[in-house]
Amino acid sequence: MCLAVPARIIELNGDNAVADAIGNHIQAKTTLVPGAKLGDIVLIHAGFAIAIIDEEEAQKTWQLLADLDNFSKTDKRVSG
């Protein structure tokens, strides 16, 4: 399964970006979103920023990922 994750651009040099996704730093190319700028939240898939999204959508996805992580940790404690 492939997943695009939202991440905030924290460094930008040409089309080379470093983005923060819930504390994880991801290197990505911004070639597909030439209007991306420092501070923007982008969806990253396979090393490429593929879309610029708003804060509200990013927050929803980050919360869902956190919920899944918490569920996974709880499930392991119960079954293990």
PDB file with SEQRES, HELIX, SHEET and CRYST1 records, atoms N, CA, C and O in Angstrom:
SEQRES   1 A   80  MET CYS LEU ALA VAL PRO ALA ARG ILE ILE GLU LEU ASN          
SEQRES   2 A   80  GLY ASP ASN ALA VAL ALA ASP ALA ILE GLY ASN HIS ILE          
SEQRES   3 A   80  GLN ALA LYS THR THR LEU VAL PRO GLY ALA LYS LEU GLY          
SEQRES   4 A   80  ASP ILE VAL LEU ILE HIS ALA GLY PHE ALA ILE ALA ILE          
SEQRES   5 A   80  ILE ASP GLU GLU GLU ALA GLN LYS THR TRP GLN LEU LEU          
SEQRES   6 A   80  ALA ASP LEU ASP ASN PHE SER LYS THR ASP LYS ARG VAL          
SEQRES   7 A   80  SER GLY                                                      
HELIX    1 AA1 GLU A   55  SER A   79  1                                  25    
SHEET    1 AA1 5 ASN A  24  LYS A  29  0                                        
SHEET    2 AA1 5 ASN A  16  ALA A  21 -1                                        
SHEET    3 AA1 5 VAL A   5  ASN A  13 -1                                        
SHEET    4 AA1 5 ILE A  41  HIS A  45 -1                                        
SHEET    5 AA1 5 PHE A  48  ILE A  53 -1                                        
CRYST1    1.000    1.000    1.000  90.00  90.00  90.00 P 1           1          
ATOM      1  N   MET A   1       0.843  -1.175   0.000  1.00  0.00           N  
ATOM      2  CA  MET A   1       0.000   0.000   0.000  1.00  0.00           C  
ATOM      3  C   MET A   1       0.888   1.237   0.000  1.00  0.00           C  
ATOM      4  O   MET A   1       1.897   1.291   0.703  1.00  0.00           O  
ATOM      5  N   CYS A   2       0.511   2.203  -0.776  1.00  0.00           N  
ATOM      6  CA  CYS A   2       1.237   3.470  -0.844  1.00  0.00           C  
ATOM      7  C   CYS A   2       0.442   4.534  -0.113  1.00  0.00           C  
ATOM      8  O   CYS A   2      -0.789   4.524  -0.124  1.00  0.00           O  
ATOM      9  N   LEU A   3       1.148   5.442   0.515  1.00  0.00           N  
ATOM     10  CA  LEU A   3       0.504   6.474   1.306  1.00  0.00           C  
ATOM     11  C   LEU A   3       1.238   7.786   1.102  1.00  0.00           C  
ATOM     12  O   LEU A   3       2.466   7.837   1.166  1.00  0.00           O  
ATOM     13  N   ALA A   4       0.486   8.842   0.858  1.00  0.00           N  
ATOM     14  CA  ALA A   4       1.066  10.176   0.814  1.00  0.00           C  
ATOM     15  C   ALA A   4       0.849  10.792   2.190  1.00  0.00           C  
ATOM     16  O   ALA A   4      -0.247  10.713   2.743  1.00  0.00           O  
ATOM     17  N   VAL A   5       1.882  11.396   2.736  1.00  0.00           N  
ATOM     18  CA  VAL A   5       1.775  11.982   4.071  1.00  0.00           C  
ATOM     19  C   VAL A   5       1.978  13.491   4.009  1.00  0.00           C  
ATOM     20  O   VAL A   5       2.800  13.982   3.235  1.00  0.00           O  
ATOM     21  N   PRO A   6       1.224  14.224   4.830  1.00  0.00           N  
ATOM     22  CA  PRO A   6       1.424  15.671   4.876  1.00  0.00           C  
ATOM     23  C   PRO A   6       2.663  16.016   5.694  1.00  0.00           C  
ATOM     24  O   PRO A   6       2.928  15.407   6.730  1.00  0.00           O  
ATOM     25  N   ALA A   7       3.407  16.991   5.216  1.00  0.00           N  
ATOM     26  CA  ALA A   7       4.606  17.440   5.917  1.00  0.00           C  
ATOM     27  C   ALA A   7       4.828  18.921   5.612  1.00  0.00           C  
ATOM     28  O   ALA A   7       4.549  19.393   4.509  1.00  0.00           O  
ATOM     29  N   ARG A   8       5.333  19.639   6.608  1.00  0.00           N  
ATOM     30  CA  ARG A   8       5.591  21.074   6.446  1.00  0.00           C  
ATOM     31  C   ARG A   8       7.018  21.283   5.955  1.00  0.00           C  
ATOM     32  O   ARG A   8       7.964  20.736   6.523  1.00  0.00           O  
ATOM     33  N   ILE A   9       7.166  22.070   4.907  1.00  0.00           N  
ATOM     34  CA  ILE A   9       8.492  22.365   4.362  1.00  0.00           C  
ATOM     35  C   ILE A   9       9.248  23.240   5.358  1.00  0.00           C  
ATOM     36  O   ILE A   9       8.807  24.334   5.710  1.00  0.00           O  
ATOM     37  N   ILE A  10      10.407  22.726   5.806  1.00  0.00           N  
ATOM     38  CA  ILE A  10      11.211  23.472   6.778  1.00  0.00           C  
ATOM     39  C   ILE A  10      12.534  23.950   6.185  1.00  0.00           C  
ATOM     40  O   ILE A  10      13.195  24.818   6.756  1.00  0.00           O  
ATOM     41  N   GLU A  11      12.917  23.391   5.053  1.00  0.00           N  
ATOM     42  CA  GLU A  11      14.093  23.853   4.304  1.00  0.00           C  
ATOM     43  C   GLU A  11      13.753  23.748   2.827  1.00  0.00           C  
ATOM     44  O   GLU A  11      13.081  22.810   2.398  1.00  0.00           O  
ATOM     45  N   LEU A  12      14.215  24.701   2.066  1.00  0.00           N  
ATOM     46  CA  LEU A  12      13.949  24.677   0.627  1.00  0.00           C  
ATOM     47  C   LEU A  12      15.124  25.301  -0.108  1.00  0.00           C  
ATOM     48  O   LEU A  12      15.511  26.440   0.154  1.00  0.00           O  
ATOM     49  N   ASN A  13      15.682  24.533  -1.030  1.00  0.00           N  
ATOM     50  CA  ASN A  13      16.795  24.998  -1.844  1.00  0.00           C  
ATOM     51  C   ASN A  13      16.499  24.566  -3.273  1.00  0.00           C  
ATOM     52  O   ASN A  13      16.696  23.402  -3.621  1.00  0.00           O  
ATOM     53  N   GLY A  14      16.030  25.485  -4.098  1.00  0.00           N  
ATOM     54  CA  GLY A  14      15.596  25.128  -5.445  1.00  0.00           C  
ATOM     55  C   GLY A  14      14.388  24.221  -5.336  1.00  0.00           C  
ATOM     56  O   GLY A  14      13.385  24.595  -4.728  1.00  0.00           O  
ATOM     57  N   ASP A  15      14.468  23.016  -5.926  1.00  0.00           N  
ATOM     58  CA  ASP A  15      13.358  22.072  -5.792  1.00  0.00           C  
ATOM     59  C   ASP A  15      13.677  20.953  -4.798  1.00  0.00           C  
ATOM     60  O   ASP A  15      12.986  19.935  -4.757  1.00  0.00           O  
ATOM     61  N   ASN A  16      14.726  21.148  -4.001  1.00  0.00           N  
ATOM     62  CA  ASN A  16      15.072  20.196  -2.938  1.00  0.00           C  
ATOM     63  C   ASN A  16      14.519  20.712  -1.614  1.00  0.00           C  
ATOM     64  O   ASN A  16      14.833  21.822  -1.184  1.00  0.00           O  
ATOM     65  N   ALA A  17      13.698  19.896  -0.982  1.00  0.00           N  
ATOM     66  CA  ALA A  17      13.074  20.306   0.272  1.00  0.00           C  
ATOM     67  C   ALA A  17      13.345  19.292   1.372  1.00  0.00           C  
ATOM     68  O   ALA A  17      13.567  18.108   1.119  1.00  0.00           O  
ATOM     69  N   VAL A  18      13.318  19.794   2.592  1.00  0.00           N  
ATOM     70  CA  VAL A  18      13.240  18.948   3.777  1.00  0.00           C  
ATOM     71  C   VAL A  18      11.922  19.340   4.428  1.00  0.00           C  
ATOM     72  O   VAL A  18      11.651  20.518   4.661  1.00  0.00           O  
ATOM     73  N   ALA A  19      11.107  18.330   4.716  1.00  0.00           N  
ATOM     74  CA  ALA A  19       9.802  18.594   5.298  1.00  0.00           C  
ATOM     75  C   ALA A  19       9.652  17.807   6.591  1.00  0.00           C  
ATOM     76  O   ALA A  19      10.201  16.715   6.740  1.00  0.00           O  
ATOM     77  N   ASP A  20       8.901  18.380   7.520  1.00  0.00           N  
ATOM     78  CA  ASP A  20       8.667  17.760   8.823  1.00  0.00           C  
ATOM     79  C   ASP A  20       7.286  17.127   8.839  1.00  0.00           C  
ATOM     80  O   ASP A  20       6.276  17.806   8.656  1.00  0.00           O  
ATOM     81  N   ALA A  21       7.255  15.809   9.064  1.00  0.00           N  
ATOM     82  CA  ALA A  21       5.999  15.074   9.184  1.00  0.00           C  
ATOM     83  C   ALA A  21       5.946  14.478  10.581  1.00  0.00           C  
ATOM     84  O   ALA A  21       6.499  13.405  10.824  1.00  0.00           O  
ATOM     85  N   ILE A  22       5.299  15.155  11.478  1.00  0.00           N  
ATOM     86  CA  ILE A  22       5.146  14.716  12.865  1.00  0.00           C  
ATOM     87  C   ILE A  22       6.507  14.389  13.495  1.00  0.00           C  
ATOM     88  O   ILE A  22       6.662  13.367  14.164  1.00  0.00           O  
ATOM     89  N   GLY A  23       7.472  15.255  13.275  1.00  0.00           N  
ATOM     90  CA  GLY A  23       8.791  15.067  13.865  1.00  0.00           C  
ATOM     91  C   GLY A  23       9.772  14.274  13.016  1.00  0.00           C  
ATOM     92  O   GLY A  23      10.953  14.195  13.354  1.00  0.00           O  
ATOM     93  N   ASN A  24       9.312  13.696  11.937  1.00  0.00           N  
ATOM     94  CA  ASN A  24      10.192  12.966  11.019  1.00  0.00           C  
ATOM     95  C   ASN A  24      10.566  13.883   9.867  1.00  0.00           C  
ATOM     96  O   ASN A  24       9.695  14.494   9.248  1.00  0.00           O  
ATOM     97  N   HIS A  25      11.847  13.981   9.580  1.00  0.00           N  
ATOM     98  CA  HIS A  25      12.297  14.825   8.479  1.00  0.00           C  
ATOM     99  C   HIS A  25      12.424  13.990   7.216  1.00  0.00           C  
ATOM    100  O   HIS A  25      13.063  12.938   7.201  1.00  0.00           O  
ATOM    101  N   ILE A  26      11.802  14.485   6.163  1.00  0.00           N  
ATOM    102  CA  ILE A  26      11.744  13.778   4.887  1.00  0.00           C  
ATOM    103  C   ILE A  26      12.344  14.668   3.812  1.00  0.00           C  
ATOM    104  O   ILE A  26      11.993  15.843   3.709  1.00  0.00           O  
ATOM    105  N   GLN A  27      13.245  14.117   3.013  1.00  0.00           N  
ATOM    106  CA  GLN A  27      13.759  14.850   1.862  1.00  0.00           C  
ATOM    107  C   GLN A  27      12.821  14.591   0.692  1.00  0.00           C  
ATOM    108  O   GLN A  27      12.417  13.456   0.441  1.00  0.00           O  
ATOM    109  N   ALA A  28      12.486  15.654  -0.013  1.00  0.00           N  
ATOM    110  CA  ALA A  28      11.550  15.519  -1.124  1.00  0.00           C  
ATOM    111  C   ALA A  28      11.863  16.543  -2.208  1.00  0.00           C  
ATOM    112  O   ALA A  28      12.463  17.587  -1.953  1.00  0.00           O  
ATOM    113  N   LYS A  29      11.449  16.220  -3.399  1.00  0.00           N  
ATOM    114  CA  LYS A  29      11.541  17.151  -4.533  1.00  0.00           C  
ATOM    115  C   LYS A  29      10.217  17.892  -4.650  1.00  0.00           C  
ATOM    116  O   LYS A  29       9.151  17.308  -4.452  1.00  0.00           O  
ATOM    117  N   THR A  30      10.286  19.165  -4.968  1.00  0.00           N  
ATOM    118  CA  THR A  30       9.070  19.968  -5.144  1.00  0.00           C  
ATOM    119  C   THR A  30       8.796  20.258  -6.623  1.00  0.00           C  
ATOM    120  O   THR A  30       8.020  21.157  -6.945  1.00  0.00           O  
ATOM    121  N   THR A  31       9.414  19.519  -7.497  1.00  0.00           N  
ATOM    122  CA  THR A  31       9.278  19.722  -8.935  1.00  0.00           C  
ATOM    123  C   THR A  31       7.825  19.726  -9.384  1.00  0.00           C  
ATOM    124  O   THR A  31       7.455  20.495 -10.271  1.00  0.00           O  
ATOM    125  N   LEU A  32       6.991  18.873  -8.780  1.00  0.00           N  
ATOM    126  CA  LEU A  32       5.590  18.751  -9.198  1.00  0.00           C  
ATOM    127  C   LEU A  32       4.696  19.841  -8.623  1.00  0.00           C  
ATOM    128  O   LEU A  32       3.557  20.000  -9.063  1.00  0.00           O  
ATOM    129  N   VAL A  33       5.194  20.592  -7.648  1.00  0.00           N  
ATOM    130  CA  VAL A  33       4.451  21.723  -7.072  1.00  0.00           C  
ATOM    131  C   VAL A  33       5.374  22.942  -7.043  1.00  0.00           C  
ATOM    132  O   VAL A  33       5.846  23.344  -5.980  1.00  0.00           O  
ATOM    133  N   PRO A  34       5.627  23.525  -8.212  1.00  0.00           N  
ATOM    134  CA  PRO A  34       6.610  24.605  -8.306  1.00  0.00           C  
ATOM    135  C   PRO A  34       6.279  25.824  -7.450  1.00  0.00           C  
ATOM    136  O   PRO A  34       7.162  26.635  -7.173  1.00  0.00           O  
ATOM    137  N   GLY A  35       5.022  25.969  -7.025  1.00  0.00           N  
ATOM    138  CA  GLY A  35       4.647  27.109  -6.192  1.00  0.00           C  
ATOM    139  C   GLY A  35       4.897  26.889  -4.713  1.00  0.00           C  
ATOM    140  O   GLY A  35       4.642  27.786  -3.910  1.00  0.00           O  
ATOM    141  N   ALA A  36       5.391  25.717  -4.331  1.00  0.00           N  
ATOM    142  CA  ALA A  36       5.611  25.412  -2.915  1.00  0.00           C  
ATOM    143  C   ALA A  36       6.680  26.335  -2.342  1.00  0.00           C  
ATOM    144  O   ALA A  36       7.686  26.635  -2.984  1.00  0.00           O  
ATOM    145  N   LYS A  37       6.426  26.775  -1.109  1.00  0.00           N  
ATOM    146  CA  LYS A  37       7.384  27.663  -0.456  1.00  0.00           C  
ATOM    147  C   LYS A  37       7.608  27.230   0.992  1.00  0.00           C  
ATOM    148  O   LYS A  37       6.857  26.414   1.526  1.00  0.00           O  
ATOM    149  N   LEU A  38       8.620  27.766   1.606  1.00  0.00           N  
ATOM    150  CA  LEU A  38       8.961  27.477   2.982  1.00  0.00           C  
ATOM    151  C   LEU A  38       7.728  27.681   3.863  1.00  0.00           C  
ATOM    152  O   LEU A  38       7.069  28.718   3.783  1.00  0.00           O  
ATOM    153  N   GLY A  39       7.418  26.692   4.702  1.00  0.00           N  
ATOM    154  CA  GLY A  39       6.264  26.784   5.592  1.00  0.00           C  
ATOM    155  C   GLY A  39       5.006  26.133   5.052  1.00  0.00           C  
ATOM    156  O   GLY A  39       4.078  25.857   5.812  1.00  0.00           O  
ATOM    157  N   ASP A  40       4.961  25.882   3.744  1.00  0.00           N  
ATOM    158  CA  ASP A  40       3.787  25.211   3.158  1.00  0.00           C  
ATOM    159  C   ASP A  40       3.711  23.770   3.642  1.00  0.00           C  
ATOM    160  O   ASP A  40       4.725  23.150   3.962  1.00  0.00           O  
ATOM    161  N   ILE A  41       2.490  23.254   3.688  1.00  0.00           N  
ATOM    162  CA  ILE A  41       2.283  21.842   3.987  1.00  0.00           C  
ATOM    163  C   ILE A  41       1.993  21.150   2.663  1.00  0.00           C  
ATOM    164  O   ILE A  41       1.099  21.546   1.915  1.00  0.00           O  
ATOM    165  N   VAL A  42       2.761  20.119   2.395  1.00  0.00           N  
ATOM    166  CA  VAL A  42       2.629  19.396   1.131  1.00  0.00           C  
ATOM    167  C   VAL A  42       2.364  17.918   1.413  1.00  0.00           C  
ATOM    168  O   VAL A  42       2.742  17.394   2.461  1.00  0.00           O  
ATOM    169  N   LEU A  43       1.714  17.263   0.468  1.00  0.00           N  
ATOM    170  CA  LEU A  43       1.588  15.815   0.528  1.00  0.00           C  
ATOM    171  C   LEU A  43       2.823  15.238  -0.126  1.00  0.00           C  
ATOM    172  O   LEU A  43       3.168  15.617  -1.246  1.00  0.00           O  
ATOM    173  N   ILE A  44       3.494  14.324   0.558  1.00  0.00           N  
ATOM    174  CA  ILE A  44       4.707  13.710   0.015  1.00  0.00           C  
ATOM    175  C   ILE A  44       4.432  12.246  -0.269  1.00  0.00           C  
ATOM    176  O   ILE A  44       3.924  11.506   0.573  1.00  0.00           O  
ATOM    177  N   HIS A  45       4.785  11.854  -1.487  1.00  0.00           N  
ATOM    178  CA  HIS A  45       4.630  10.467  -1.916  1.00  0.00           C  
ATOM    179  C   HIS A  45       5.858  10.082  -2.734  1.00  0.00           C  
ATOM    180  O   HIS A  45       6.204  10.754  -3.706  1.00  0.00           O  
ATOM    181  N   ALA A  46       6.504   9.008  -2.334  1.00  0.00           N  
ATOM    182  CA  ALA A  46       7.660   8.463  -3.058  1.00  0.00           C  
ATOM    183  C   ALA A  46       8.745   9.513  -3.295  1.00  0.00           C  
ATOM    184  O   ALA A  46       9.369   9.545  -4.356  1.00  0.00           O  
ATOM    185  N   GLY A  47       8.961  10.371  -2.296  1.00  0.00           N  
ATOM    186  CA  GLY A  47      10.035  11.352  -2.391  1.00  0.00           C  
ATOM    187  C   GLY A  47       9.688  12.617  -3.146  1.00  0.00           C  
ATOM    188  O   GLY A  47      10.562  13.447  -3.397  1.00  0.00           O  
ATOM    189  N   PHE A  48       8.412  12.780  -3.518  1.00  0.00           N  
ATOM    190  CA  PHE A  48       7.976  13.972  -4.242  1.00  0.00           C  
ATOM    191  C   PHE A  48       6.820  14.634  -3.526  1.00  0.00           C  
ATOM    192  O   PHE A  48       5.901  13.962  -3.058  1.00  0.00           O  
ATOM    193  N   ALA A  49       6.866  15.963  -3.440  1.00  0.00           N  
ATOM    194  CA  ALA A  49       5.700  16.719  -2.999  1.00  0.00           C  
ATOM    195  C   ALA A  49       4.731  16.698  -4.181  1.00  0.00           C  
ATOM    196  O   ALA A  49       5.091  17.084  -5.293  1.00  0.00           O  
ATOM    197  N   ILE A  50       3.503  16.248  -3.934  1.00  0.00           N  
ATOM    198  CA  ILE A  50       2.548  16.099  -5.046  1.00  0.00           C  
ATOM    199  C   ILE A  50       1.396  17.093  -4.978  1.00  0.00           C  
ATOM    200  O   ILE A  50       0.657  17.245  -5.950  1.00  0.00           O  
ATOM    201  N   ALA A  51       1.231  17.779  -3.835  1.00  0.00           N  
ATOM    202  CA  ALA A  51       0.164  18.770  -3.703  1.00  0.00           C  
ATOM    203  C   ALA A  51       0.432  19.622  -2.477  1.00  0.00           C  
ATOM    204  O   ALA A  51       1.062  19.178  -1.518  1.00  0.00           O  
ATOM    205  N   ILE A  52      -0.051  20.839  -2.522  1.00  0.00           N  
ATOM    206  CA  ILE A  52      -0.025  21.715  -1.355  1.00  0.00           C  
ATOM    207  C   ILE A  52      -1.410  21.599  -0.711  1.00  0.00           C  
ATOM    208  O   ILE A  52      -2.428  21.702  -1.395  1.00  0.00           O  
ATOM    209  N   ILE A  53      -1.441  21.385   0.610  1.00  0.00           N  
ATOM    210  CA  ILE A  53      -2.726  21.267   1.292  1.00  0.00           C  
ATOM    211  C   ILE A  53      -2.800  22.274   2.433  1.00  0.00           C  
ATOM    212  O   ILE A  53      -1.793  22.858   2.833  1.00  0.00           O  
ATOM    213  N   ASP A  54      -4.018  22.467   2.951  1.00  0.00           N  
ATOM    214  CA  ASP A  54      -4.163  23.433   4.038  1.00  0.00           C  
ATOM    215  C   ASP A  54      -3.937  22.773   5.398  1.00  0.00           C  
ATOM    216  O   ASP A  54      -3.933  21.549   5.527  1.00  0.00           O  
ATOM    217  N   GLU A  55      -3.755  23.603   6.380  1.00  0.00           N  
ATOM    218  CA  GLU A  55      -3.451  23.167   7.748  1.00  0.00           C  
ATOM    219  C   GLU A  55      -4.519  22.232   8.306  1.00  0.00           C  
ATOM    220  O   GLU A  55      -4.200  21.237   8.957  1.00  0.00           O  
ATOM    221  N   GLU A  56      -5.780  22.549   8.052  1.00  0.00           N  
ATOM    222  CA  GLU A  56      -6.882  21.743   8.597  1.00  0.00           C  
ATOM    223  C   GLU A  56      -6.832  20.297   8.083  1.00  0.00           C  
ATOM    224  O   GLU A  56      -6.992  19.354   8.858  1.00  0.00           O  
ATOM    225  N   GLU A  57      -6.613  20.132   6.792  1.00  0.00           N  
ATOM    226  CA  GLU A  57      -6.524  18.779   6.224  1.00  0.00           C  
ATOM    227  C   GLU A  57      -5.314  18.033   6.772  1.00  0.00           C  
ATOM    228  O   GLU A  57      -5.394  16.842   7.075  1.00  0.00           O  
ATOM    229  N   ALA A  58      -4.201  18.736   6.898  1.00  0.00           N  
ATOM    230  CA  ALA A  58      -2.993  18.109   7.440  1.00  0.00           C  
ATOM    231  C   ALA A  58      -3.232  17.655   8.874  1.00  0.00           C  
ATOM    232  O   ALA A  58      -2.844  16.545   9.241  1.00  0.00           O  
ATOM    233  N   GLN A  59      -3.867  18.498   9.692  1.00  0.00           N  
ATOM    234  CA  GLN A  59      -4.135  18.156  11.087  1.00  0.00           C  
ATOM    235  C   GLN A  59      -4.999  16.902  11.190  1.00  0.00           C  
ATOM    236  O   GLN A  59      -4.758  16.055  12.049  1.00  0.00           O  
ATOM    237  N   LYS A  60      -5.999  16.777  10.327  1.00  0.00           N  
ATOM    238  CA  LYS A  60      -6.858  15.587  10.329  1.00  0.00           C  
ATOM    239  C   LYS A  60      -6.033  14.328  10.058  1.00  0.00           C  
ATOM    240  O   LYS A  60      -6.197  13.311  10.732  1.00  0.00           O  
ATOM    241  N   THR A  61      -5.164  14.407   9.083  1.00  0.00           N  
ATOM    242  CA  THR A  61      -4.344  13.237   8.735  1.00  0.00           C  
ATOM    243  C   THR A  61      -3.352  12.922   9.843  1.00  0.00           C  
ATOM    244  O   THR A  61      -3.170  11.756  10.195  1.00  0.00           O  
ATOM    245  N   TRP A  62      -2.699  13.953  10.404  1.00  0.00           N  
ATOM    246  CA  TRP A  62      -1.753  13.721  11.491  1.00  0.00           C  
ATOM    247  C   TRP A  62      -2.450  13.077  12.687  1.00  0.00           C  
ATOM    248  O   TRP A  62      -1.884  12.196  13.334  1.00  0.00           O  
ATOM    249  N   GLN A  63      -3.676  13.512  12.982  1.00  0.00           N  
ATOM    250  CA  GLN A  63      -4.426  12.930  14.097  1.00  0.00           C  
ATOM    251  C   GLN A  63      -4.766  11.468  13.808  1.00  0.00           C  
ATOM    252  O   GLN A  63      -4.659  10.614  14.688  1.00  0.00           O  
ATOM    253  N   LEU A  64      -5.171  11.189  12.586  1.00  0.00           N  
ATOM    254  CA  LEU A  64      -5.477   9.807  12.205  1.00  0.00           C  
ATOM    255  C   LEU A  64      -4.241   8.914  12.345  1.00  0.00           C  
ATOM    256  O   LEU A  64      -4.339   7.795  12.848  1.00  0.00           O  
ATOM    257  N   LEU A  65      -3.094   9.400  11.908  1.00  0.00           N  
ATOM    258  CA  LEU A  65      -1.857   8.627  12.033  1.00  0.00           C  
ATOM    259  C   LEU A  65      -1.507   8.393  13.502  1.00  0.00           C  
ATOM    260  O   LEU A  65      -1.060   7.306  13.867  1.00  0.00           O  
ATOM    261  N   ALA A  66      -1.706   9.404  14.341  1.00  0.00           N  
ATOM    262  CA  ALA A  66      -1.445   9.251  15.774  1.00  0.00           C  
ATOM    263  C   ALA A  66      -2.403   8.231  16.385  1.00  0.00           C  
ATOM    264  O   ALA A  66      -1.997   7.410  17.206  1.00  0.00           O  
ATOM    265  N   ASP A  67      -3.667   8.284  15.985  1.00  0.00           N  
ATOM    266  CA  ASP A  67      -4.653   7.319  16.484  1.00  0.00           C  
ATOM    267  C   ASP A  67      -4.280   5.902  16.080  1.00  0.00           C  
ATOM    268  O   ASP A  67      -4.380   4.978  16.887  1.00  0.00           O  
ATOM    269  N   LEU A  68      -3.853   5.727  14.842  1.00  0.00           N  
ATOM    270  CA  LEU A  68      -3.443   4.400  14.384  1.00  0.00           C  
ATOM    271  C   LEU A  68      -2.232   3.900  15.164  1.00  0.00           C  
ATOM    272  O   LEU A  68      -2.159   2.722  15.513  1.00  0.00           O  
ATOM    273  N   ASP A  69      -1.293   4.782  15.434  1.00  0.00           N  
ATOM    274  CA  ASP A  69      -0.106   4.413  16.197  1.00  0.00           C  
ATOM    275  C   ASP A  69      -0.503   4.000  17.613  1.00  0.00           C  
ATOM    276  O   ASP A  69      -0.005   3.002  18.133  1.00  0.00           O  
ATOM    277  N   ASN A  70      -1.391   4.762  18.230  1.00  0.00           N  
ATOM    278  CA  ASN A  70      -1.849   4.423  19.582  1.00  0.00           C  
ATOM    279  C   ASN A  70      -2.598   3.099  19.592  1.00  0.00           C  
ATOM    280  O   ASN A  70      -2.433   2.302  20.515  1.00  0.00           O  
ATOM    281  N   PHE A  71      -3.413   2.860  18.586  1.00  0.00           N  
ATOM    282  CA  PHE A  71      -4.154   1.603  18.483  1.00  0.00           C  
ATOM    283  C   PHE A  71      -3.187   0.435  18.350  1.00  0.00           C  
ATOM    284  O   PHE A  71      -3.352  -0.600  18.997  1.00  0.00           O  
ATOM    285  N   SER A  72      -2.184   0.611  17.510  1.00  0.00           N  
ATOM    286  CA  SER A  72      -1.191  -0.446  17.297  1.00  0.00           C  
ATOM    287  C   SER A  72      -0.463  -0.770  18.590  1.00  0.00           C  
ATOM    288  O   SER A  72      -0.245  -1.943  18.894  1.00  0.00           O  
ATOM    289  N   LYS A  73      -0.084   0.241  19.355  1.00  0.00           N  
ATOM    290  CA  LYS A  73       0.623   0.025  20.619  1.00  0.00           C  
ATOM    291  C   LYS A  73      -0.292  -0.659  21.630  1.00  0.00           C  
ATOM    292  O   LYS A  73       0.150  -1.553  22.352  1.00  0.00           O  
ATOM    293  N   THR A  74      -1.554  -0.256  21.695  1.00  0.00           N  
ATOM    294  CA  THR A  74      -2.517  -0.865  22.607  1.00  0.00           C  
ATOM    295  C   THR A  74      -2.778  -2.303  22.219  1.00  0.00           C  
ATOM    296  O   THR A  74      -2.842  -3.174  23.087  1.00  0.00           O  
ATOM    297  N   ASP A  75      -2.930  -2.568  20.940  1.00  0.00           N  
ATOM    298  CA  ASP A  75      -3.221  -3.915  20.452  1.00  0.00           C  
ATOM    299  C   ASP A  75      -2.092  -4.881  20.804  1.00  0.00           C  
ATOM    300  O   ASP A  75      -2.355  -6.032  21.152  1.00  0.00           O  
ATOM    301  N   LYS A  76      -0.849  -4.431  20.718  1.00  0.00           N  
ATOM    302  CA  LYS A  76       0.303  -5.286  21.031  1.00  0.00           C  
ATOM    303  C   LYS A  76       0.356  -5.609  22.524  1.00  0.00           C  
ATOM    304  O   LYS A  76       0.740  -6.712  22.913  1.00  0.00           O  
ATOM    305  N   ARG A  77      -0.033  -4.638  23.360  1.00  0.00           N  
ATOM    306  CA  ARG A  77      -0.018  -4.866  24.808  1.00  0.00           C  
ATOM    307  C   ARG A  77      -1.106  -5.857  25.205  1.00  0.00           C  
ATOM    308  O   ARG A  77      -0.902  -6.672  26.105  1.00  0.00           O  
ATOM    309  N   VAL A  78      -2.248  -5.797  24.548  1.00  0.00           N  
ATOM    310  CA  VAL A  78      -3.358  -6.682  24.877  1.00  0.00           C  
ATOM    311  C   VAL A  78      -3.091  -8.090  24.396  1.00  0.00           C  
ATOM    312  O   VAL A  78      -3.356  -9.051  25.119  1.00  0.00           O  
ATOM    313  N   SER A  79      -2.563  -8.232  23.165  1.00  0.00           N  
ATOM    314  CA  SER A  79      -2.387  -9.557  22.588  1.00  0.00           C  
ATOM    315  C   SER A  79      -1.034 -10.195  22.946  1.00  0.00           C  
ATOM    316  O   SER A  79      -0.860 -11.399  22.756  1.00  0.00           O  
ATOM    317  N   GLY A  80      -0.103  -9.432  23.444  1.00  0.00           N  
ATOM    318  CA  GLY A  80       1.227  -9.972  23.665  1.00  0.00           C  
ATOM    319  C   GLY A  80       1.515 -10.177  25.057  1.00  0.00           C  
ATOM    320  O   GLY A  80       2.606 -10.631  25.401  1.00  0.00           O  
TER     321      GLY A  80                                                      
END                                                                             
